[in-house]
Amino acid sequence: MNGSDQKTTHRLIRLVAAVLLCILVGGSGSLVTATGPGSWYESLEKPAFTPPGWVFGPAWTTLYVLMGIALYLVWQAGTEGLDVRVALGVFGLQLGLNALWSFLFFGLESPLLGLVEIIFLWLAIAATIVLFYRIRKSAAYLLLPYIAWVSFAAVLNYAVYMMNP
């Protein structure tokens, strides 16, 4: 294997690792997410704009793949610079907050804790977008569907909280 092939292989491994990290950490929330018949979530009053359950899996999978690609693009800038290390750290924070939301909302069955936490998640995503933009604009753009979806999720979380005192 020549140097060029090794470099390509290394990049591919990093890309796959970044995407898998996002899918695994983000998907960890599914361990406590029960939405089917007889579940706590199913018993809640929900607003008319609540998407059907089948939408969430493909939506989140797509978002985690986009997040992984964005992570890869910034990681490729090298971790020597403080700007990249800070951006990667904030990305890690928002990824952890992403997983935490499911544990608060579904695991603890608390729309209120979910609502409080999703505000911090949204702020962490916004900070990640700003930091990624400074390093690699395309990485920031890949996170725009994510912040849009979390904005919608925050409105949905708020509505569920208000409808289920």
Residue, then its C-alpha position, 0 to 999 in steps of 0.5 A: m500500500n503506497g502513501s496515498d492509499q494509506k492516507t485515503t484509508h486513514r481518512l475513511i477510518r476517521l469518517v466511519a469512526a466519526v459517524l459511528l460515534c454520533i450514531l452510537v452516542g445519539g442512539s443510546g437514548s433509544l435504550v429508554t425511549a418507549t413510544g409504543p402502545g401502553s407506554w408512558y409516552e403513548s398516554l400523553e396528550k400531544p399537539a396535532f403537529t406531532p409527527p407520526g412515530w415512524v418519522f423519528g428513526p429516519a430523521w435522527t439517523t440522517l441527522y447523526v450521519l450529517m453530524g458525523i460528517a461535520l465532526y470528521l471535516v473539523w477533525q481533519a483540520g488537525t487537533e493541534g490548534l486550540d480552535v479545533r480542540v475547543a470546537l471538538g469539545v463543544f461538539g462532544l458536549q452537545l452530543g452528550l446533551n443530545a443523549l441526555w434528553s432522552f434519559l430525562f424526557f423518556g427515562l425519567e418521564s419528565p417533559l419539564l426536565g426535557l424542556v429545560e435540557i433541550i434549551f441547553l442542547w440548542l445553545a450547545i448546537a448553536a455554539t458548535i455551528v459557530l465554532f465549526y463555521r470558523i474552521r470549515k464552513s461546510a461542517a457548520y452547514l451540515l449541522l443546520p438541519y440538526i438545529a432546525w429539528v431540535s428547534f422543532a423538538a423543543v416546541l413539541n417538548y414545550a407543547v407536551y409539557m403544557m398539555n400534561p401538567 
